[in-house]
Amino acid sequence: MPPHSADDVAGLIASWRERIAADERLRPAVSVDDVEAAGCAGDVAVAFDLEDSGPLDGQLDRVRHFYDLGVRTMLPSYNNRNMVGGGCLDEVDDGLTTYGRALIREMNAVGMVADGSHCGARTGLDMCEVSEQPMIYSHSCMRSVWDHPRNITDEQAKECAATGGVIGITGVGIFLGPNDATVDALVRHIDYAVELVGPEHVGVSTDYPFDHEDFNAMLEQSPELFPDCYTRWGPINFMPPEGLLSVEDALLARGYPNDAVAAILGGNFRRVAGLVWQ
């Protein structure tokens, strides 16, 4: 799928800001204080994430432009190689390009979190090497638990943790197991990641698309857009956001301390935002 242009992204952000303003349950978030204020009021804080650096079109000054529009995290590549680096579905990943390394440094300078989800393994490792701030895998599962190209290796997880970052286990069925979008499957990945890098470097990110029926219809109508590892099980199952309540119960039942559960269910990502966002 071709990336959106910079103007497309600006238009999408403007549209979403209108939707947020029209819903009293939602609040725009450009700082950690905004997130905490929303939480105290029982509202949902909304920050923007750009899942591909394509809209930058090679112009590093656009990092600041998108940051000013509210984008707080960005993925250098989405599944396939671009001018920044490799994607997780590429057969060969040569890592970050010279421009890609400059992009990570610019994101550090601006205060935008670098996110290795959807990137190739070598590109993700290079991101950890270059970044002077914590980087994250915002929505990725563990390849040692379920061998899928969208999942990350133990080495990737360890290097991410070494930056002070967080791996967000995601509730997408095909990444958790054989289209297994259950709490038990998600907790298996959490357990493995916690054993590998510690609870301070693990989070949860459901990656739940509220238009999932449209997404599954697109997969059925255009299977060439994704490889067999996405399409072989038919419609993709997703764990809904309310499943997080059951995740909390499951972690407590397994003996996780209250503070570790709080960290996994948001505290660790809040820490990274506090360190990186400006």
Secondary structure, 3 states (H helix, E strand, C coil): CCCCCHHHHHHHHHHHHHHHHHCCCEEECCCHHHHHHHHHCCCEEECEEEECCHHHCCCCHHHHHHHHCCEEEEECCCCCCCCCCCECCCCCCCCCCHHHHHHHHHHHHHCCEEECCCECHHHHHHHHHHCCCCCEECCCCECCCCCCCCCECHHHHHHHHHCCCEEEECCEHHHHCCCCCCHHHHHHHHHHHHHHHCHHHEEECCCCCCCHHHHHHHHHHCHHHCCHHHHCCCCCCECCCCHHHHHHHHHHHCCCCHHHHHHHHHHHHHHHHHHHCC
